[in-house]
Amino acid sequence: MSDTLPVFFKEHTADELHARLAHLGVTPRLLRRLQNAVVRQGAPEVPLDLPEVSPRLLRRVRQATSIPRLALVEKSVSPTDGFAKYLFQGDGPDPFEAVRIPLLHRPGDEKYIVCVSSQVGCALGCVFCATGRMGFRRNLATWEIVDQVMQVRADSPHPVRGVVFMGMGEPLLNYERVMRAGRVMSESCGLAIDARAITVSTVGVVPMIRRFTRERQPYRLVVSLTAADHDLRRRLLPIEDTHPLPELMAAVREHQEATGERVMLAWTLLSGVNTRPEDARRLAELTAGLPVKIDLIDVNDATGQFTPPSAEEFRAFRDALSAEVSQPIVRRYSGGKDIHGACGMLAGTRVGNNE
């Protein structure tokens, strides 16, 4: 055994792994076969019986590498809508969560999306978010992000076709690991998930949005806006003090110009707070001339401090928004409320509703 630390599968792309293992005599082709076996097929160890490969070489690779795995603490499934929450333990003391989102409405095309965490806790303190109330604990490693998807996929009767970084944490504050996780998940010898089916959500970390744009990352970007004026947004999302709306929207416009695609803006609906006609008007002014798609999401606040709008309040805001913005508006369903698996509810807690 070598005295050096082992190289982790799931932590690196195939090319990165090859660079670390080439001294053993591993070729790029062999590394892709091994990555396929470990990541795509879920092999618990480096296989020793690959055709046309020396078992001695494979033993050397096994000795030089490690295949870490998250511990599943609890799985909870909503009897209401079939959303499933997985509570995992990784390298640190605090657990974190992933959520399996079912898309089963098309016969013959049933599939899942996995909502993954990128951090334990979050430093940004959005006032309606349970993760934000935790404060920041740590960044997740790339392998911890990838293994969330691997374990959910292995536990699922239908394919996993997409990933959203909308779980615990601010993904752009763990930028390097999140981007690498996306590459591992999307490469053909990895999980082979289309990069355009991987979505990264941010509340507005402007320097990293600009880096994301500059590097031409292939993933979709969602910006959580929630308020279109400075005073309201800074009360709800403290990041407004660091990166105010003019700076954020400049970065958003740069991203749209670089990609040529509509920018996805998320708006968490807070009854009596950001669902007034003036909120619709300000959002229209903020996005004037910018191709956008607006996702409306009901707030999920277990403390009861914030509540979603009534049906009447929602219709009035949607109609005002449609009249002011004249761009695609979608109400996104946020499931798993009864298992604390909905947007804004993840806090690394047990539910007790085990499957």
N, C-alpha and C positions, 0 to 999 in steps of 0.2 A: 504493500500500500504506500502511496505517496504521502509525504508530510504536508503537501499543499492542500488547501481547501478544495473540496470537490466542486465540479462544475454542475450547476443545476439545469436540468431540463425544465421546460416551461418558463424559465427565466430569460431565455434568449431565442432569437430567430435561428434558423438553420445555418445561415451564413455566419452568424456570431459564434455559434457552437463549433462550427468547423474551424474558425480561427483559433479557438481555444484547444481544440483536440487534434489539429493537423499533425502535431509533433508525434502523435501515436501511430501515424500512418493512415488516419481516417481520411477518405476522399469526400468531396462534396456530395457525390451521389449516395455514398453510404450514410452520410449524416442525414440526408433527407429521408432515407429509409428508416433510420432510427427515430427521427423526429415524428415520422408518420406512426411508427409503432407506439411511441410513448404518448404523444399528444392526441393523435386522431383515434388510435385504437385503445388508448388507456392502459398500456402495458405497465405493470408495477415495477418492472426491472428491465434493464437493457436485455433484449433477447440474445441468446447464445447460439441460435440455430438458424440464422439467416442463410438462405442458399447462396453459394459462391462466395461466402465470407468466412475467413479463418476464425474458428472459435477462440483461438488464442487472442486475436485482435479484439474480438468482442468482449473477452474477459478483461482486457486492459481498459477498454472503454468503460465497462461496468465499474471497475475499481476507481477510475478517475472522475466518475460522475455520481450524481444523486438525483432521485426523482421525489421531491418533497410532495406532501399531500396535506390538505386541510383536514382538520377533524370536524365532522358534522356533529354539532351540539344538539340541534333540534330542527325538525322539519314540521311546518304547520301549513295546512291546506284549508283555504276558505270554503266552507260548505255552500256559500252564497254564490261565488263567481269563479271558483276553481283556481284563483291565484294561489301560489305556494311560496312560502318564505323559508329560506334556509339560513340557519344561524351557524356560522363557522368559527372555528378557532384556528389561528395561524401561528406566526412566530412570536406574537406578543400576548400579554395577559388578557386583553380585551377582545371579546367576540365582535363579529361584524356580520352583515347580512347580504344576501342576494335574493332576488324575487323572480320567480318564473311567471311570465305573463302568457296566458293561453290565447292563441288565435285559432279557434277551432270552428269558425263559422262557415268555412268553405269545404264541403265534402271533397276528400281527395287531396286537399292542400292544408291539412291541419299542421300547425307548427307552433313554436314557442319563441318568445323573445326573453332574454335574460337581462334583468336590471342588476348591474354589479356595483359594488362599492370600490372606491379607490383610496379611501382613507378610513381610519377609525376616528369617528368624531369629525368636527369641522371647525376651523378657526373663524369663519366669516359671520357667524351669529345671526343669520336671518331669523327674525323674531317669531315667525310662525312655524319653524322647522324644529323637530325634535332632535335631529342630528346636530343642528347649530347650537342647541341648548347644552349639548354635551361638552362643548369645547373641543379643541384638537388633541388627539392622543398620539397618532403616528400615521405615516404614509404606509400603504401596503406595498409589498414587493410585487414585481411583475408576475412571478409565479403564483402569488396569492390571488391576483386578479384573474389570471388564466384558469386557475384550478376551480374558481367559482363556476365558470362556464362549463368546464369539463365535468364536474360532479353533477351539476343540474342536468346536463345532456345525458349522462349515463343513467340518470334516474327517471328519464322521460320517455313516454311511449311514442312521441312524435318528434321530428327533428327540431333542433334549435337553429333558426335562420337569421337571428339578429341579436345584437347586444346594445344596450343603452347604459352609458355611464351616468346614471341618475340615482344611484344608491347613496350610501354614506360618503360624505366628503366632497370637496371641490376638485374635480379631475385636473384642472389646469394648474393647480398647486402641487400636483404630483406628476408633472408633465412628462418627464423622460420615461417613467415606468408605465404610464398610461399609453403613450404612443407605442412603446415596445410591445405592450400587451396586445394592442390592436394589430401590430404586425404579426405576432405569433398566431393570433386568432384568425387572421385573414390569409396567411400564406397557405399555398396548396398542400404542403406537407404538414401543416398544423391543423387548425380546426376548419379551414376552408370556408370561413364565413365571409361573404362579400363585404369588402371594406365600406361600400356605400350603405350597408345594412348595420354599420357600427356608428352610433351617435354619441357625441361627447357634449355634455351640457355644462354650461358655466353661468355664474351669476354676474360675470363681467370683469375677469382678470385681464385687463386691457393689454399689458405687454405680452401675455401668453396667447391671446387671440391673434395679435399681430405676428407672433412667431408661428403659430398654427397656419396662418395664411401664407406667410413668407416661405414656409417649408412645403407648401402645397400638400398638406396632409390629406389623404383621400377620404377621411371620415366626415360624416355630417356634423355640423355644429348647431347647437341650440343655445340661445341666449335667454336666460330667465330675466325678464324685464320687470313685470308686476306693477310698476308705477312709471308714469311718464313726466313727472315733475320732481325736481330736486328734493324739496322738503319732505314730501311723502315717501319717496324712495329711500332717503337716508334714515327715516324712522323704521322702515320695514327691512331694508337691506343695508347694513352699515358700510358695505363696500362702496356705497355712493360717495362717502367722504374721501375715499382714496382715488377712485376712478369715477368721476361724475359723468352724468349722462352725455354731455357734449363730446367728451373724450371717448366714452364707450361707443356712441353711435358713429363716430368717425371711424373707429376700428371695424365696426359692423359694416359700414359702407365700403370700406376697403376690401373686406372679405367678400362681399357681394360682387364687387367689380372684378375681383380676381377669379371667382368661380363662375360667374354668370348665372348663378342660381338664386332662387328666392332664399332669403334668410329666415330661419325659423325662430320666432320669438314666443317665449312662454309667458303666460300671464296667469298667476295664481289668483283666483277669485276670492276676495275677502268681503263678505257682506257689509255694506255701509261704508266701506273704506276706499275701494278702487273700482266700483261698479257704477259710478255716476256718469251722467252725460258729459260732464267736463273732463272725466278721465278718458272717455272715447275721443273727445276733441283733441286733447293733448297728445294722445297716442298718434292720431292722424297727423298732427303737426310735426311730431318727432320723426315719423317715418315717411314724410312727404317725398315722393319721387323714388322711394326705395322699394324694390320688389320684396314682399314679405309674405310669410304665412304665419298666422297667429294661432297659437294653441291656448285655449282656455281650459284651466284646470281648477276644479274645486279644491279649496284648502282642506287639509286634514290635520286638525289640531286637537290632540287628545285632551289638552288642558281646557278647551272650551273658550279660550280668549278670543279666537277668531273662528267664524263660522262661514260656511258656503252660502251663496245667495239662494233665496227662494226661487221657485220656478218663475214667478212673475218678475222678480228682480233680474234674474238671468236673461230672460227674453228681452226686457227693456234695454239692458246693456248690450246684448248681442245686436239688437236692431239698431241702436245708436252707433255701434261700432261699424256695422255693415254700411250704414249711410255715410259715415265719416271717412272710412278707410278704403272701401271698395276693393278689398283684397281677400284672399281665401282665409276663412275663419273656421276653425275646427274645435269642437269641445272634446278634449281628450278624457277618456274614462280612466279613472284612477282606482283600480280594484284592490282587494285585500284589506279593506279597512278593518274588518272584524278580527284580523290576525295581526294588526299593526304593520301591514306590509305595503300600505299605500304611500304615494308621494308625500314626503315630509314627516313620515311617522317612524322611520328607521332609527333605532337607538340602541341596538345590540341587546335586546331584551328577549327573554323567553315568553312564550305565549301559553304553553301548556296544552295546545290543540294539536297534539302529535298525530301524524298519520301512521 
